[in-house]
């Protein structure tokens, strides 16, 4: 009960006659640009989520004492 390839071809020919090939080409280009923009936005959102998830990581290091100028002067006196 679906659309057969012959029926689909007839529909495409009628649409091409009504709108013209130039306008269809423009519509196709616009649609392609919109899909590309949507995919980029989805990818950026996924990268943002992965960065936010990795923010919870910690780095454990041993702290060392650093003497200040005042402490150095007090030691020399």
VENCORLIN-V856297 format. One record per helix or strand of 2 or more residues. SS is the DSSP state (a for helix, b for strand). FROM is the first residue (numbers start at 1). TO is the last residue. If there is no record, write none. Layout:
# VENCORLIN-V856297
((SS,FROM,TO) (SS,FROM,TO))
This chain:
# VENCORLIN-V856297
((a,5,19) (a,21,54) (a,69,76))
